[in-house]
C-alpha cells in the first residue's frame, strides 16, 4: 500500500494504492504522469487507486527527479561503523547511562594538577610617578570629604 501526493498543477490531493498495482512502486520517480479514469472512490479525503481506475503514462519532472535520486543514493549509505573509531556513537535512550568500554579513573584526575597556579606578574615601574600622583590626589580628597553613608 503506497501513499501518493498527486497534483494537476492547480489542485493537490492524496491518493492511496488500495489494491496492488505493479506499475506503481517505490522506484516510480516523482512527476510520473498518472491517468485516472472511471469512478475513483474517495474515503476520508483519500483517492483510492486500483488497477481499473489508474493508468501509468510515465514521464518525470526534472528538478523533483534530481532531488529524489540524491535522496535514494544517500539512503544506500549505511551506518555500519556506529560505535567504532571515526563513526558516530551508538544511540542511548534518555534515562539510561552510557556503558563505556574504557572506565576512567577519576582519582587519578583528582590528583593531577591541571591548572598551575601562578602569581600575577607585577608590571614594570614605568608608571611609578603617575601612581604616586594619583595616590596623593586620592589621599587629599579623602581628608576633605565627609565619609559616604548609605
C-alpha positions as CSV (number, residue, x, y, z in Angstrom):
1,X,0.0,0.0,0.0
2,X,1.5,3.3,-1.1
3,X,0.5,6.9,-0.4
4,X,0.9,9.3,-3.3
5,X,0.9,13.1,-3.5
6,X,-0.9,14.0,-6.7
7,X,-1.5,17.3,-8.4
8,X,-2.8,18.6,-11.8
9,X,-0.9,21.8,-11.4
10,X,-3.8,23.6,-9.7
11,X,-5.3,21.2,-7.2
12,X,-3.4,18.8,-4.9
13,X,-4.7,15.6,-3.4
14,X,-3.6,12.5,-1.6
15,X,-4.1,9.0,-3.2
16,X,-3.6,5.6,-1.7
17,X,-2.9,2.5,-3.7
18,X,-5.9,0.5,-2.5
19,X,-5.0,-2.7,-4.4
20,X,-1.6,-3.7,-5.7
21,X,-0.6,-2.1,-9.0
22,X,2.8,-3.4,-10.3
23,X,3.4,-0.2,-12.3
24,X,3.5,1.9,-9.1
25,X,6.3,1.2,-6.6
26,X,8.9,3.0,-4.5
27,X,11.0,3.1,-7.7
28,X,8.4,5.2,-9.5
29,X,10.1,8.6,-10.0
30,X,8.3,11.8,-8.8
31,X,6.5,13.6,-11.5
32,X,5.3,10.4,-13.2
33,X,2.0,11.1,-15.1
34,X,-1.0,9.1,-14.0
35,X,-4.3,9.0,-15.8
36,X,-7.4,8.4,-13.6
37,X,-10.4,7.0,-15.4
38,X,-13.8,5.8,-14.5
39,X,-15.1,6.1,-10.9
40,X,-12.5,6.8,-8.3
41,X,-13.7,6.2,-4.7
42,X,-12.8,8.7,-2.1
43,X,-12.6,7.7,1.6
44,X,-11.7,10.2,4.3
45,X,-10.2,12.6,1.7
46,X,-8.0,9.9,0.1
47,X,-8.4,8.8,-3.5
48,X,-8.5,5.0,-3.6
49,X,-6.5,3.8,-6.6
50,X,-6.6,0.3,-8.2
51,X,-5.8,-1.3,-11.5
52,X,-9.1,-0.5,-13.1
53,X,-9.1,3.3,-12.4
54,X,-5.4,4.0,-12.8
55,X,-3.2,4.1,-15.9
56,X,0.5,5.0,-15.6
57,X,1.6,7.2,-18.5
58,X,5.3,7.7,-17.4
59,X,7.4,10.8,-17.5
60,X,9.2,12.7,-14.8
61,X,9.8,16.2,-13.5
62,X,13.5,17.0,-13.7
63,X,14.0,19.0,-10.5
64,X,11.9,16.6,-8.5
65,X,13.7,13.6,-10.0
66,X,17.2,15.0,-9.2
67,X,16.3,15.6,-5.5
68,X,14.7,12.1,-5.3
69,X,17.7,10.4,-6.9
70,X,20.1,12.2,-4.5
71,X,18.0,11.0,-1.5
72,X,18.0,7.5,-2.8
73,X,21.7,7.4,-3.3
74,X,22.3,8.8,0.2
75,X,19.9,6.3,1.8
76,X,22.1,3.5,0.5
77,X,24.9,4.6,2.7
78,X,24.5,2.6,5.8
79,X,25.8,3.5,9.3
80,X,27.7,0.2,9.8
81,X,30.5,2.0,11.6
82,X,28.4,3.0,14.6
83,X,30.4,2.7,17.8
84,X,33.7,2.2,16.0
85,X,36.5,4.7,15.8
86,X,35.6,7.6,13.5
87,X,31.9,6.7,13.5
88,X,29.1,8.2,15.5
89,X,28.4,7.0,19.0
90,X,25.6,4.4,19.4
91,X,22.2,5.8,20.3
92,X,21.3,5.6,24.0
93,X,17.7,6.3,25.1
94,X,17.2,9.1,27.6
95,X,17.3,8.0,31.2
96,X,19.9,5.3,30.7
97,X,23.6,5.5,31.4
98,X,26.1,5.1,28.7
99,X,28.2,1.9,29.0
100,X,31.8,2.7,28.2
101,X,34.4,0.1,27.3
102,X,37.1,2.1,29.0
103,X,36.5,3.2,32.5
104,X,38.1,6.5,33.6
105,X,39.9,6.5,36.9
106,X,38.6,9.8,38.4
107,X,41.0,9.5,41.4
108,X,43.9,9.9,39.0
109,X,42.3,13.0,37.6
110,X,41.7,14.5,41.1
111,X,45.4,14.1,42.0
112,X,46.6,15.6,38.8
113,X,47.2,19.4,38.9
114,X,45.6,20.5,35.7
115,X,45.8,24.2,36.2
116,X,49.1,25.6,37.6
117,X,48.5,28.5,40.0
118,X,50.9,31.3,39.3
119,X,51.4,34.6,40.9
120,X,50.5,37.5,38.7
121,X,53.5,39.3,37.3
122,X,53.6,42.9,38.6
123,X,54.0,45.3,35.8
124,X,57.3,47.2,35.4
125,X,57.6,50.5,37.3
126,X,57.3,52.7,34.2
127,X,54.3,54.5,35.7
128,X,55.6,55.0,39.3
129,X,55.3,58.8,39.1
130,X,51.7,58.6,37.8
131,X,50.8,56.2,40.6
132,X,52.3,58.5,43.3
133,X,50.4,61.5,41.9
134,X,47.2,59.5,41.9
135,X,47.7,58.3,45.5
136,X,48.4,61.9,46.7
137,X,45.3,63.3,44.9
138,X,43.1,60.5,46.4
139,X,44.5,61.0,49.9
140,X,43.7,64.7,49.7
141,X,40.1,64.0,48.6
142,X,39.7,61.5,51.4
143,X,40.8,64.0,54.0
144,X,38.5,66.9,52.9
145,X,35.3,65.0,52.1
146,X,32.9,63.6,54.7
147,X,32.6,59.8,54.6
148,X,29.7,58.4,52.5
149,X,26.9,56.6,54.3
150,X,24.2,54.6,52.9
